[in-house]
Amino acid sequence: MSNLTSQLRGYYESCTDLRPDDQAQIEHVLEALPLLADITHADLLVHARAGDHVVVVGHAGPRPVPSLYPMSQVGRTYDRRNATPVFRVLHDGREHESLSGVLIWGAPTLQEVFSIRAADDRVIAAVACHTNLLEHERLQRQDAHLRSVVFRVRDYGFSGQLVGAGSIGRLGEHDGILIIDQQGMVRFMNSVAENQYRRVGYVDSLIGSQISEIDTNEYICFRSMERSICLEQRIQEEDQIWIKRAIPIPPQTPRRLLRRGSTVPTEPEGALVFIQDITEDVRREQELKIKSAMIQEVHHRVKNNLQTVAFLLRMEASRSPSPEVKETLRQTVGRVLSIAVVHEFLSRGEASEISIRDICQRMVAEVAGGLIDPNKRVRISVNGPNFSLPSQQATSCALVMNELISNAVEHGFAGRVEGNIEIRFCETDSSMVIEIVDDGVGLPENFDASATQSLGLQIVQTLVRDDLRGQLQLIHDEGVTARISFPKELCRMVA
């Protein structure tokens, strides 16, 4: 209720003749509005008076059939010329405005208007039911008993007496429908429900059967009737998984007597039950979970294998007498571990996108532990907004950052005992930017990045250009700034 109150407070301020208890009454109706829209297959719009106009304070479109409106109508105001039937109910105090034809977004539509009344019989709001003409004709061919039950539930919902309607899920196009009377006998069953029960072994029609004699879980039906409340339950019948939604069927009562707080007897005459078969959805979800777990395990094993490769390369480097070979193997170890970091993140969860800040922090830890001379005071910081990249681009980004951070540590502070490296994440209107800034000795004189023979920089340039679809700039200004920019469309910002 509090959420509804918060959303509607601005609209209520314009409805100056509504009392606090009137607002509470309307909110009871709004809570039931989505369910009522689903069972009536109509768009339901709740109107309240706002001076000489009316304002829409609630709108629910049906889920089983398409809504007539492309967007919510809440907040729209109308004058008498544009909402004549609604004005007749709201301003003239009429109980009900019968069906009339209108065009809504070009669709022939039948409109019916009902009053919402306070306990003292004042009209405080009006509900306009907009039903597509073709859908109305289809519903007219439905079972007469089902139509009668739907209209009774609708009227009780408009009186604010349908308890628990806001706590159950939306109905679907392919739901099975049952009507069970007060004695527990099945009085109506649509063809969808017949097929659902046939799948659990009931070949013959269950109409006329007692649900207490059916070997399925029908507890929710009795509970709904006993407590006069809408209830929902997920159950498993053999290999089938259903969501059952039970709505108490109110007694037949003239609309003029239906008001919240009235003394009219409201003991249910049965239950209207909707059965949603979610068996295939659950199976697909389980299959996805299994596949996800398998993918995570694959990433975990790849990470372990890459770490094993890095260990073997370290062993080879320690045995080699050649300084050049040692350096080449050491650089290769760093590249292998950069790829392993991405697989480690992928092995932890189902996300297909990787946080670049998290990867960067791991790169910094690897560099600090393996490259920085313990006798030097080189400080590395990471600043700026976080963002994520798909796994392939995240792998390339990790390799690029590893190369640039390693270069800054190795070459930027040659002959120095201290320095700073800052890794900055920033964005422009169209690009994400990563900058690795050091205050070291800078680039060699006449340095040309495009003509360099350095394998590391060649790798960086190739990955930035081909995989990240970006650009690399090396700027010499009291140190070196390596600036990578790539399209923002590759990224997703992370809180």
C-alpha positions as CSV (number, residue, x, y, z in Angstrom):
1,M,0.0,0.0,0.0
2,S,2.8,2.4,0.9
3,N,4.3,2.1,-2.6
4,L,1.0,2.9,-4.2
5,T,0.5,5.9,-1.9
6,S,3.9,7.2,-2.8
7,Q,3.3,6.9,-6.5
8,L,-0.1,8.5,-6.5
9,R,0.4,11.2,-3.9
10,G,0.9,13.8,-6.6
11,Y,-2.2,12.8,-8.4
12,Y,-4.2,12.7,-5.2
13,E,-3.2,16.3,-4.4
14,S,-5.2,17.5,-7.4
15,C,-8.2,15.4,-6.2
16,T,-9.1,17.9,-3.5
17,D,-12.4,16.2,-2.5
18,L,-10.9,12.8,-1.6
19,R,-10.6,12.0,2.1
20,P,-7.7,9.9,3.5
21,D,-10.1,6.9,3.8
22,D,-11.2,7.5,0.2
23,Q,-7.6,7.2,-0.9
24,A,-7.2,4.0,1.1
25,Q,-10.4,2.6,-0.6
26,I,-9.0,3.5,-4.1
27,E,-5.7,1.8,-3.3
28,H,-7.5,-1.4,-2.3
29,V,-9.0,-1.3,-5.8
30,L,-5.6,-0.5,-7.4
31,E,-4.0,-3.5,-5.7
32,A,-6.5,-5.8,-7.4
33,L,-6.5,-4.0,-10.7
34,P,-3.9,-6.2,-12.6
35,L,-5.7,-9.4,-11.6
36,L,-9.0,-7.9,-12.6
37,A,-7.6,-6.8,-16.0
38,D,-6.3,-10.3,-16.6
39,I,-9.6,-12.1,-15.9
40,T,-11.7,-9.6,-17.8
41,H,-9.3,-9.3,-20.7
42,A,-9.8,-5.5,-20.5
43,D,-7.8,-2.4,-19.9
44,L,-9.0,-0.9,-16.6
45,L,-8.5,2.8,-15.9
46,V,-9.4,4.2,-12.5
47,H,-10.5,7.9,-12.6
48,A,-10.9,10.4,-9.8
49,R,-12.3,13.9,-9.7
50,A,-9.8,16.8,-10.1
51,G,-11.9,20.0,-10.0
52,D,-13.8,20.2,-13.3
53,H,-11.6,17.4,-14.8
54,V,-10.9,13.8,-14.1
55,V,-7.4,12.3,-13.7
56,V,-6.4,8.7,-14.2
57,V,-4.9,7.4,-11.0
58,G,-4.5,3.8,-12.0
59,H,-4.2,1.7,-15.2
60,A,-3.7,-2.0,-15.7
61,G,-3.6,-3.7,-19.1
62,P,-4.4,-7.4,-19.5
63,R,-1.6,-10.0,-19.9
64,P,-3.5,-12.8,-21.6
65,V,-4.4,-10.5,-24.6
66,P,-2.6,-7.3,-25.9
67,S,-3.3,-4.0,-24.2
68,L,-5.1,-1.4,-26.1
69,Y,-2.6,1.2,-25.0
70,P,1.1,1.4,-25.8
71,M,1.9,3.0,-22.5
72,S,0.4,3.6,-19.0
73,Q,-2.3,6.2,-18.9
74,V,-1.7,7.2,-15.3
75,G,-1.6,10.9,-14.8
76,R,-3.7,11.8,-17.9
77,T,-6.5,14.3,-17.3
78,Y,-9.8,14.6,-19.2
79,D,-12.6,17.1,-19.4
80,R,-16.3,16.3,-19.8
81,R,-16.2,16.4,-23.6
82,N,-13.5,13.7,-23.8
83,A,-14.8,11.4,-21.0
84,T,-18.6,11.8,-20.9
85,P,-19.5,8.4,-19.4
86,V,-16.8,8.7,-16.7
87,F,-18.2,12.2,-15.8
88,R,-21.7,10.8,-15.6
89,V,-20.6,8.3,-13.0
90,L,-18.2,10.6,-11.1
91,H,-20.1,13.9,-11.2
92,D,-23.7,12.7,-11.5
93,G,-23.4,9.8,-9.1
94,R,-24.5,7.1,-11.4
95,E,-23.9,3.5,-10.4
96,H,-22.9,2.2,-13.9
97,E,-22.6,3.3,-17.5
98,S,-23.4,0.5,-19.9
99,L,-21.4,-0.5,-22.9
100,S,-20.7,2.1,-25.5
101,G,-18.4,2.1,-28.6
102,V,-15.2,4.1,-28.8
103,L,-12.0,4.1,-30.8
104,I,-8.8,3.7,-28.9
105,W,-5.6,3.9,-30.9
106,G,-7.7,3.0,-34.0
107,A,-9.1,-0.2,-32.4
108,P,-12.9,-0.6,-32.1
109,T,-13.5,-0.8,-28.3
110,L,-16.4,-1.3,-26.0
111,Q,-16.3,1.0,-22.9
112,E,-18.1,0.3,-19.6
113,V,-17.9,2.4,-16.5
114,F,-18.4,1.4,-12.9
115,S,-18.5,3.5,-9.7
116,I,-16.2,3.1,-6.7
117,R,-18.1,4.0,-3.6
118,A,-17.2,4.9,0.0
119,A,-18.9,3.3,2.9
120,D,-21.3,6.2,3.1
121,D,-22.3,5.6,-0.6
122,R,-20.5,8.6,-2.0
123,V,-18.9,8.0,-5.5
124,I,-15.2,8.6,-5.0
125,A,-13.8,7.1,-8.3
126,A,-14.8,5.4,-11.5
127,V,-13.3,2.4,-13.3
128,A,-13.5,2.5,-17.1
129,C,-13.3,-1.0,-18.7
130,H,-12.0,-0.9,-22.2
131,T,-12.4,-4.2,-24.1
132,N,-11.4,-4.8,-27.7
133,L,-14.5,-5.4,-29.7
134,L,-13.2,-8.7,-31.1
135,E,-12.2,-9.9,-27.6
136,H,-15.6,-8.9,-26.2
137,E,-17.3,-11.0,-28.9
138,R,-15.0,-14.0,-28.1
139,L,-15.8,-13.7,-24.4
140,Q,-19.5,-13.6,-25.1
141,R,-19.1,-17.1,-26.6
142,Q,-17.5,-18.4,-23.4
143,D,-19.4,-20.5,-20.8
144,A,-22.2,-18.5,-19.2
145,H,-21.2,-19.8,-15.7
146,L,-17.6,-18.7,-16.2
147,R,-18.7,-15.2,-17.4
148,S,-21.0,-14.9,-14.3
149,V,-18.1,-15.8,-11.9
150,V,-15.7,-13.4,-13.7
151,F,-18.2,-10.5,-13.3
152,R,-18.8,-11.2,-9.7
153,V,-15.0,-11.2,-9.0
154,R,-14.7,-8.0,-11.0
155,D,-17.5,-6.3,-9.0
156,Y,-15.9,-7.3,-5.7
157,G,-12.6,-6.1,-6.8
158,F,-14.1,-2.7,-7.7
159,S,-15.6,-2.6,-4.2
160,G,-12.2,-3.0,-2.7
161,Q,-13.1,-6.3,-1.0
162,L,-10.9,-8.7,-3.0
163,V,-8.3,-9.6,-0.4
164,G,-4.8,-10.7,-1.4
165,A,-5.2,-10.0,-5.2
166,G,-2.0,-8.0,-5.2
167,S,0.1,-10.9,-3.9
168,I,-0.5,-13.3,-6.8
169,G,1.2,-13.3,-10.2
170,R,-0.3,-12.3,-13.5
171,L,-2.4,-14.7,-15.5
172,G,-1.3,-16.1,-18.9
173,E,-2.9,-16.7,-22.2
174,H,-2.6,-20.5,-21.9
175,D,-3.8,-21.0,-18.2
176,G,-6.1,-23.8,-17.3
177,I,-9.3,-22.6,-15.6
178,L,-11.5,-24.4,-13.1
179,I,-14.6,-23.4,-11.2
180,I,-15.1,-25.2,-7.9
181,D,-18.2,-24.8,-5.8
182,Q,-18.5,-24.4,-2.1
183,Q,-18.9,-28.2,-1.7
184,G,-15.7,-28.9,-3.6
185,M,-17.3,-30.0,-6.8
186,V,-15.7,-29.1,-10.2
187,R,-18.4,-27.1,-12.0
188,F,-16.4,-25.8,-15.0
189,M,-13.1,-26.8,-16.7
190,N,-11.7,-25.3,-19.9
191,S,-9.9,-27.4,-22.5
192,V,-6.5,-26.3,-21.3
193,A,-7.2,-27.5,-17.8
194,E,-8.5,-30.8,-19.2
195,N,-5.2,-31.3,-21.0
196,Q,-3.2,-30.4,-17.9
197,Y,-5.0,-33.0,-15.8
198,R,-4.8,-35.5,-18.7
199,R,-1.0,-35.3,-18.5
200,V,-1.1,-36.4,-14.9
201,G,-3.4,-39.4,-15.6
202,Y,-7.0,-38.1,-15.7
203,V,-8.3,-39.1,-19.1
204,D,-12.0,-38.5,-18.4
205,S,-13.5,-35.1,-17.7
206,L,-13.4,-34.0,-14.1
207,I,-16.6,-31.9,-14.3
208,G,-18.9,-33.1,-11.6
209,S,-16.0,-34.7,-9.6
210,Q,-15.1,-33.8,-6.0
211,I,-11.6,-32.3,-5.9
212,S,-11.2,-34.1,-2.5
213,E,-11.3,-37.3,-4.4
214,I,-8.8,-36.2,-7.1
215,D,-5.2,-37.4,-6.3
216,T,-3.7,-34.0,-6.9
217,N,-2.7,-31.1,-4.6
218,E,-5.9,-29.0,-4.3
219,Y,-5.2,-27.7,-0.8
220,I,-5.0,-24.1,-2.1
221,C,-8.6,-24.2,-3.4
222,F,-10.0,-25.1,0.1
223,R,-7.6,-22.6,1.8
224,S,-8.7,-19.8,-0.5
225,M,-12.4,-20.5,0.2
226,E,-11.8,-20.9,3.9
227,R,-9.9,-17.6,4.3
228,S,-11.8,-15.7,1.6
229,I,-8.4,-14.6,0.1
230,C,-6.6,-14.9,-3.2
231,L,-3.7,-17.4,-2.9
232,E,-0.9,-18.8,-5.1
233,Q,1.1,-22.0,-4.8
234,R,3.7,-23.8,-6.9
235,I,3.1,-27.5,-6.9
236,Q,4.5,-30.6,-8.6
237,E,2.2,-33.2,-10.0
238,E,4.2,-36.2,-11.1
239,D,6.6,-34.7,-13.8
240,Q,4.5,-31.6,-14.2
241,I,5.1,-28.3,-12.4
242,W,2.2,-25.9,-12.0
243,I,1.5,-22.6,-10.4
244,K,-2.1,-22.6,-9.1
245,R,-3.8,-19.3,-8.4
246,A,-7.1,-19.5,-6.5
247,I,-9.6,-16.6,-6.2
248,P,-12.6,-16.9,-3.9
249,I,-15.9,-16.6,-5.7
250,P,-18.1,-14.0,-3.9
251,P,-21.8,-14.5,-3.5
252,Q,-24.2,-12.9,-6.0
253,T,-24.8,-9.4,-4.6
254,P,-26.3,-6.3,-6.3
255,R,-23.6,-3.8,-7.2
256,R,-25.3,-1.0,-5.3
257,L,-24.8,-2.9,-2.1
258,L,-21.1,-3.6,-2.6
259,R,-19.1,-1.1,-0.6
260,R,-16.0,-1.7,1.5
261,G,-17.1,-2.0,5.1
262,S,-20.6,-3.1,4.2
263,T,-22.4,-5.8,6.2
264,V,-23.4,-7.8,3.1
265,P,-22.4,-11.5,3.6
266,T,-19.2,-12.3,1.7
267,E,-18.7,-16.0,2.4
268,P,-17.3,-17.4,-0.8
269,E,-19.4,-19.7,-3.0
270,G,-16.4,-21.5,-4.3
271,A,-13.1,-20.8,-6.0
272,L,-12.0,-19.7,-9.5
273,V,-8.7,-21.5,-10.1
274,F,-6.1,-20.7,-12.8
275,I,-3.3,-23.2,-13.5
276,Q,-0.1,-22.1,-15.2
277,D,2.0,-24.9,-16.5
278,I,5.7,-23.9,-16.0
279,T,7.2,-27.4,-16.6
280,E,9.1,-26.4,-19.7
281,D,10.2,-23.1,-18.2
282,V,11.6,-24.9,-15.1
283,R,13.3,-27.5,-17.3
284,R,14.9,-24.9,-19.5
285,E,16.0,-23.0,-16.3
286,Q,17.6,-26.2,-14.9
287,E,19.3,-26.9,-18.2
288,L,20.7,-23.4,-18.2
289,K,22.0,-23.8,-14.7
290,I,23.7,-27.1,-15.6
291,K,25.2,-25.5,-18.7
292,S,26.3,-22.5,-16.7
293,A,27.9,-24.8,-14.0
294,M,29.7,-26.7,-16.8
295,I,31.0,-23.5,-18.4
296,Q,32.2,-22.2,-15.0
297,E,34.0,-25.5,-14.5
298,V,35.6,-25.2,-17.9
299,H,36.8,-21.7,-17.1
300,H,38.2,-22.9,-13.8
301,R,40.1,-25.7,-15.5
302,V,41.5,-23.4,-18.2
303,K,42.6,-21.0,-15.4
304,N,44.4,-23.8,-13.6
305,N,46.0,-25.0,-16.9
306,L,47.2,-21.5,-17.7
307,Q,48.7,-21.2,-14.2
308,T,50.5,-24.6,-14.8
309,V,51.9,-23.3,-18.1
310,A,53.1,-20.1,-16.3
311,F,54.8,-22.3,-13.7
312,L,56.5,-24.4,-16.3
313,L,57.7,-21.2,-18.1
314,R,59.1,-19.9,-14.8
315,M,61.0,-23.2,-14.4
316,E,62.4,-22.9,-17.9
317,A,63.4,-19.3,-17.2
318,S,65.2,-20.2,-14.0
319,R,67.3,-22.9,-15.8
320,S,68.2,-20.8,-18.8
321,P,71.7,-19.3,-18.8
322,S,70.6,-16.6,-21.4
323,P,69.4,-13.3,-19.9
324,E,67.5,-12.6,-23.2
325,V,65.6,-16.0,-22.9
326,K,64.9,-15.3,-19.2
327,E,63.4,-11.9,-20.0
328,T,61.3,-13.3,-22.9
329,L,59.9,-16.1,-20.7
330,R,59.2,-13.7,-17.9
331,Q,57.2,-11.5,-20.2
332,T,55.3,-14.6,-21.6
333,V,54.5,-15.6,-18.0
334,G,52.9,-12.2,-17.4
335,R,50.8,-12.5,-20.6
336,V,49.6,-16.0,-19.7
337,L,48.6,-15.0,-16.2
338,S,46.7,-12.0,-17.6
339,I,44.5,-14.4,-19.6
340,A,44.2,-16.7,-16.6
341,V,42.8,-13.8,-14.5
342,V,39.9,-13.4,-16.9
343,H,39.1,-17.1,-16.7
344,E,39.3,-16.9,-13.0
345,F,36.6,-14.2,-12.9
346,L,34.5,-16.2,-15.4
347,S,34.7,-19.3,-13.3
348,R,33.2,-17.5,-10.3
349,G,29.8,-16.7,-11.7
350,E,27.4,-16.7,-14.6
351,A,28.2,-13.2,-15.7
352,S,29.5,-13.0,-19.3
353,E,30.9,-9.5,-18.7
354,I,34.0,-8.8,-16.6
355,S,34.7,-5.9,-14.3
356,I,37.7,-4.1,-15.7
357,R,38.5,-2.5,-12.3
358,D,38.7,-5.9,-10.7
359,I,41.0,-7.2,-13.5
360,C,43.2,-4.1,-13.1
361,Q,43.5,-4.6,-9.3
362,R,44.7,-8.2,-10.0
363,M,47.2,-6.9,-12.6
364,V,48.5,-4.4,-10.1
365,A,48.9,-7.1,-7.5
366,E,50.7,-9.4,-10.0
367,V,53.1,-6.6,-11.0
368,A,53.7,-5.4,-7.4
369,G,54.5,-9.0,-6.4
370,G,56.6,-10.0,-9.3
371,L,58.2,-7.0,-11.0
372,I,58.8,-4.2,-8.6
373,D,62.2,-4.3,-6.9
374,P,61.7,-4.5,-3.2
375,N,64.3,-1.8,-2.7
376,K,62.3,0.6,-4.8
377,R,59.2,2.6,-3.7
378,V,56.9,2.5,-6.7
379,R,53.3,3.3,-5.8
380,I,50.5,2.2,-8.1
381,S,46.9,3.6,-7.8
382,V,43.7,3.0,-9.6
383,N,41.1,5.7,-10.1
384,G,37.9,6.4,-12.0
385,P,34.5,4.8,-12.7
386,N,34.2,1.1,-13.1
387,F,32.9,-0.6,-16.3
388,S,32.7,-4.1,-17.7
389,L,33.5,-5.7,-21.0
390,P,32.5,-9.0,-22.7
391,S,34.9,-11.8,-21.9
392,Q,36.7,-11.7,-25.2
393,Q,37.3,-7.9,-25.0
394,A,38.1,-8.2,-21.3
395,T,40.9,-10.7,-22.1
396,S,42.4,-8.3,-24.6
397,C,42.1,-5.4,-22.2
398,A,43.8,-7.5,-19.5
399,L,46.7,-8.2,-21.9
400,V,47.0,-4.6,-22.9
401,M,47.0,-3.4,-19.2
402,N,49.6,-6.0,-18.3
403,E,51.9,-4.9,-21.1
404,L,51.6,-1.2,-20.3
405,I,51.9,-1.5,-16.5
406,S,54.9,-3.8,-16.9
407,N,56.5,-1.4,-19.3
408,A,56.0,1.5,-16.9
409,V,57.5,-0.5,-14.0
410,E,60.5,-1.8,-16.0
411,H,61.5,1.2,-18.2
412,G,59.9,4.2,-16.4
413,F,62.0,4.0,-13.3
414,A,65.4,2.8,-14.5
415,G,68.0,4.3,-12.2
416,R,65.3,5.6,-9.8
417,V,64.4,4.4,-6.4
418,E,60.8,5.7,-6.3
419,G,57.9,6.9,-8.4
420,N,54.2,6.7,-9.1
421,I,52.0,5.0,-11.6
422,E,48.3,6.0,-11.8
423,I,45.8,4.0,-13.7
424,R,42.8,6.1,-14.7
425,F,39.4,5.1,-16.0
426,C,37.4,7.9,-17.6
427,E,34.8,8.5,-20.3
428,T,33.9,10.9,-23.0
429,D,30.6,11.2,-24.8
430,S,31.4,8.3,-27.1
431,S,34.5,6.6,-25.7
432,M,35.9,4.8,-22.6
433,V,39.4,5.8,-21.8
434,I,42.1,3.9,-19.9
435,E,45.3,5.9,-19.0
436,I,48.5,4.4,-17.5
437,V,50.4,7.5,-16.3
438,D,53.9,7.3,-14.8
439,D,56.3,10.1,-13.6
440,G,59.3,8.2,-14.7
441,V,62.1,8.9,-17.1
442,G,59.9,9.1,-20.2
443,L,60.3,7.8,-23.7
444,P,63.6,7.7,-25.6
445,E,64.3,10.6,-27.9
446,N,62.7,10.3,-31.4
447,F,60.6,7.3,-30.2
448,D,58.1,6.2,-32.8
449,A,55.5,3.8,-31.6
450,S,54.4,2.8,-35.1
451,A,58.0,1.7,-36.0
452,T,58.9,0.0,-32.7
453,Q,60.3,-3.5,-32.7
454,S,59.0,-4.2,-29.2
455,L,56.8,-7.3,-29.2
456,G,54.9,-6.0,-26.2
457,L,53.9,-2.8,-27.9
458,Q,53.1,-4.6,-31.1
459,I,50.7,-6.8,-29.2
460,V,49.1,-3.8,-27.5
461,Q,48.6,-2.0,-30.8
462,T,47.1,-5.0,-32.5
463,L,44.7,-5.8,-29.6
464,V,43.6,-2.2,-29.2
465,R,43.0,-1.8,-33.0
466,D,41.5,-5.1,-33.9
467,D,39.7,-6.4,-30.7
468,L,38.8,-3.2,-28.9
469,R,38.3,-1.1,-32.1
470,G,40.1,1.7,-30.4
471,Q,43.3,3.8,-30.5
472,L,46.6,3.8,-28.5
473,Q,48.5,7.1,-27.8
474,L,51.8,7.4,-26.0
475,I,52.3,10.9,-24.6
476,H,55.6,12.1,-23.3
477,D,55.0,14.8,-20.6
478,E,57.1,14.5,-17.3
479,G,56.9,10.8,-17.7
480,V,54.7,8.8,-20.0
481,T,51.0,8.6,-20.5
482,A,49.7,5.5,-22.4
483,R,46.2,6.4,-23.4
484,I,43.8,3.7,-24.8
485,S,40.3,4.8,-26.0
486,F,37.6,2.6,-27.5
487,P,33.9,2.9,-28.2
488,K,31.6,3.1,-25.2
489,E,29.1,0.8,-26.9
490,L,31.4,-2.1,-26.0
491,C,31.0,-1.4,-22.3
492,R,28.5,-1.5,-19.5
493,M,28.9,0.7,-16.5
494,V,29.2,-1.0,-13.1
495,A,28.0,0.6,-9.9
